[in-house]
């Protein structure tokens, strides 16, 4: 059989119109889907800009709070160091006076004016008096 001998098929006019309608329906559907997608993208962009603003505000607030906390910690550290220095001075003075008291008690056979802790006006008769004098 020759190619010319095959019966020729012709497209039905009804099938062509259905194909065109289907294609047109797909285009219209795609057009509306594209519009919907663009609207969703625009809303997402706006929401992300709002969130970026909120994040920047929160970040500034956190930075400010951290600086305030740093200053507060520095102030408290300085106060504690001051109190520790005062306590150290108090302990040193108490230790010095107790040393002098116990040294003066240990040398009772030496005359009164030869005691190494003999300061005018100091009463070293009792360690409790020493503590009360310092307090």
C-alpha positions as a Markdown table, in Angstrom:
| # | Residue | x | y | z |
|---|---|---|---|---|
| 1 | Unk | 0.0 | 0.0 | 0.0 |
| 2 | Unk | 1.2 | 3.3 | -0.8 |
| 3 | Unk | 0.9 | 6.2 | 1.6 |
| 4 | Unk | -1.7 | 7.7 | -0.6 |
| 5 | Unk | -3.9 | 4.7 | -0.3 |
| 6 | Unk | -4.4 | 5.0 | 3.5 |
| 7 | Unk | -7.7 | 6.7 | 4.3 |
| 8 | Unk | -7.1 | 10.2 | 5.4 |
| 9 | Unk | -8.4 | 11.1 | 8.9 |
| 10 | Unk | -9.8 | 14.5 | 9.3 |
| 11 | Unk | -10.3 | 16.2 | 12.6 |
| 12 | Unk | -13.8 | 16.6 | 13.6 |
| 13 | Unk | -14.8 | 20.2 | 13.9 |
| 14 | Unk | -16.4 | 19.5 | 17.3 |
| 15 | Unk | -13.2 | 18.0 | 18.6 |
| 16 | Unk | -11.2 | 21.1 | 17.6 |
| 17 | Unk | -13.7 | 23.4 | 19.3 |
| 18 | Unk | -13.5 | 21.3 | 22.5 |
| 19 | Unk | -9.6 | 21.4 | 22.4 |
| 20 | Unk | -9.7 | 25.2 | 22.0 |
| 21 | Unk | -12.2 | 25.5 | 24.9 |
| 22 | Unk | -10.1 | 23.3 | 27.1 |
| 23 | Unk | -7.0 | 25.3 | 26.3 |
| 24 | Unk | -8.8 | 28.6 | 26.9 |
| 25 | Unk | -10.1 | 27.2 | 30.2 |
| 26 | Unk | -6.5 | 26.4 | 31.3 |
| 27 | Unk | -5.3 | 29.8 | 30.3 |
| 28 | Unk | -8.0 | 31.5 | 32.3 |
| 29 | Unk | -7.4 | 29.2 | 35.3 |
| 30 | Unk | -3.7 | 29.9 | 35.1 |
| 31 | Unk | -4.3 | 33.7 | 34.9 |
| 32 | Unk | -6.4 | 33.6 | 38.1 |
| 33 | Unk | -3.9 | 31.3 | 39.9 |
| 34 | Unk | -1.1 | 33.7 | 39.0 |
| 35 | Unk | -3.1 | 36.6 | 40.4 |
| 36 | Unk | -3.8 | 34.6 | 43.6 |
| 37 | Unk | -0.1 | 33.7 | 43.9 |
| 38 | Unk | 0.9 | 37.3 | 43.4 |
| 39 | Unk | -1.5 | 38.5 | 46.1 |
| 40 | Unk | -0.2 | 35.9 | 48.5 |
| 41 | Unk | 3.4 | 36.9 | 47.8 |
| 42 | Unk | 2.5 | 40.6 | 48.3 |
| 43 | Unk | 0.9 | 39.7 | 51.7 |
| 44 | Unk | 3.9 | 37.7 | 52.7 |
| 45 | Unk | 6.3 | 40.5 | 51.8 |
| 46 | Unk | 4.3 | 43.0 | 53.8 |
| 47 | Unk | 4.2 | 40.6 | 56.8 |
| 48 | Unk | 8.0 | 40.0 | 56.6 |
| 49 | Unk | 8.6 | 43.8 | 56.6 |
| 50 | Unk | 6.4 | 44.2 | 59.7 |
| 51 | Unk | 8.2 | 41.3 | 61.4 |
| 52 | Unk | 11.6 | 42.8 | 60.5 |
| 53 | Unk | 10.5 | 46.1 | 62.2 |
| 54 | Unk | 9.3 | 44.2 | 65.3 |
| 55 | Unk | 12.6 | 42.2 | 65.4 |
| 56 | Unk | 14.6 | 45.5 | 65.2 |
| 57 | Unk | 12.6 | 47.0 | 68.0 |
| 58 | Unk | 13.1 | 43.9 | 70.1 |
| 59 | Unk | 16.8 | 43.8 | 69.4 |
| 60 | Unk | 17.1 | 47.4 | 70.4 |
| 61 | Unk | 15.2 | 46.7 | 73.6 |
| 62 | Unk | 17.4 | 43.7 | 74.5 |
| 63 | Unk | 20.6 | 45.7 | 73.8 |
| 64 | Unk | 19.4 | 48.5 | 76.1 |
| 65 | Unk | 18.5 | 46.0 | 78.8 |
| 66 | Unk | 21.9 | 44.3 | 78.5 |
| 67 | Unk | 23.7 | 47.7 | 78.9 |
| 68 | Unk | 21.5 | 48.5 | 81.9 |
| 69 | Unk | 22.3 | 45.1 | 83.5 |
| 70 | Unk | 26.0 | 45.6 | 82.8 |
| 71 | Unk | 26.0 | 49.0 | 84.6 |
| 72 | Unk | 24.0 | 47.4 | 87.5 |
| 73 | Unk | 26.5 | 44.5 | 87.7 |
| 74 | Unk | 29.4 | 47.0 | 87.7 |
| 75 | Unk | 27.8 | 49.0 | 90.5 |
| 76 | Unk | 27.1 | 46.0 | 92.6 |
| 77 | Unk | 30.6 | 44.6 | 92.0 |
| 78 | Unk | 32.1 | 47.9 | 93.1 |
| 79 | Unk | 29.9 | 47.9 | 96.2 |
| 80 | Unk | 30.8 | 44.4 | 97.1 |
| 81 | Unk | 34.5 | 45.1 | 96.6 |
| 82 | Unk | 34.2 | 48.1 | 98.9 |
| 83 | Unk | 32.5 | 46.0 | 101.5 |
| 84 | Unk | 35.2 | 43.4 | 101.2 |
| 85 | Unk | 37.9 | 46.1 | 101.6 |
| 86 | Unk | 36.2 | 47.4 | 104.7 |
| 87 | Unk | 35.9 | 43.9 | 106.1 |
| 88 | Unk | 39.6 | 43.2 | 105.3 |
| 89 | Unk | 40.6 | 46.4 | 107.2 |
| 90 | Unk | 38.4 | 45.5 | 110.1 |
| 91 | Unk | 39.9 | 41.9 | 110.2 |
| 92 | Unk | 43.4 | 43.3 | 109.9 |
| 93 | Unk | 42.9 | 45.7 | 112.8 |
| 94 | Unk | 41.2 | 43.1 | 114.9 |
| 95 | Unk | 44.1 | 40.7 | 114.2 |
| 96 | Unk | 46.6 | 43.3 | 115.1 |
| 97 | Unk | 44.9 | 44.2 | 118.4 |
| 98 | Unk | 44.5 | 40.5 | 119.3 |
| 99 | Unk | 48.1 | 39.9 | 118.6 |
| 100 | Unk | 49.1 | 42.8 | 120.8 |
| 101 | Unk | 46.7 | 41.6 | 123.5 |
| 102 | Unk | 48.0 | 38.1 | 123.5 |
| 103 | Unk | 51.7 | 39.2 | 123.3 |
| 104 | Unk | 51.1 | 41.6 | 126.3 |
| 105 | Unk | 49.6 | 38.7 | 128.3 |
| 106 | Unk | 52.6 | 36.5 | 127.5 |
| 107 | Unk | 55.1 | 38.9 | 128.8 |
| 108 | Unk | 53.5 | 39.6 | 132.2 |
| 109 | Unk | 56.9 | 39.4 | 134.1 |
| 110 | Unk | 58.3 | 42.3 | 132.0 |
| 111 | Unk | 57.6 | 45.7 | 133.4 |
| 112 | Unk | 54.5 | 47.5 | 132.2 |
| 113 | Unk | 56.3 | 50.3 | 130.3 |
| 114 | Unk | 58.3 | 47.7 | 128.3 |
| 115 | Unk | 55.2 | 46.0 | 126.7 |
| 116 | Unk | 55.3 | 46.3 | 122.9 |
| 117 | Unk | 51.6 | 47.0 | 122.8 |
| 118 | Unk | 51.6 | 49.8 | 125.4 |
| 119 | Unk | 49.7 | 52.6 | 123.6 |
| 120 | Unk | 48.3 | 55.3 | 125.8 |
| 121 | Unk | 44.6 | 54.8 | 126.4 |
| 122 | Unk | 44.4 | 51.2 | 125.1 |
| 123 | Unk | 42.6 | 48.8 | 127.4 |
| 124 | Unk | 43.9 | 45.3 | 126.7 |
| 125 | Unk | 42.4 | 43.6 | 129.7 |
| 126 | Unk | 40.0 | 41.4 | 127.7 |
| 127 | Unk | 39.7 | 40.3 | 124.0 |
| 128 | Unk | 36.0 | 41.1 | 124.2 |
| 129 | Unk | 36.8 | 44.7 | 125.0 |
| 130 | Unk | 39.0 | 44.7 | 121.9 |
| 131 | Unk | 36.2 | 43.4 | 119.8 |
| 132 | Unk | 33.8 | 46.0 | 121.2 |
| 133 | Unk | 36.3 | 48.8 | 120.7 |
| 134 | Unk | 36.6 | 47.9 | 117.0 |
| 135 | Unk | 32.9 | 47.4 | 116.5 |
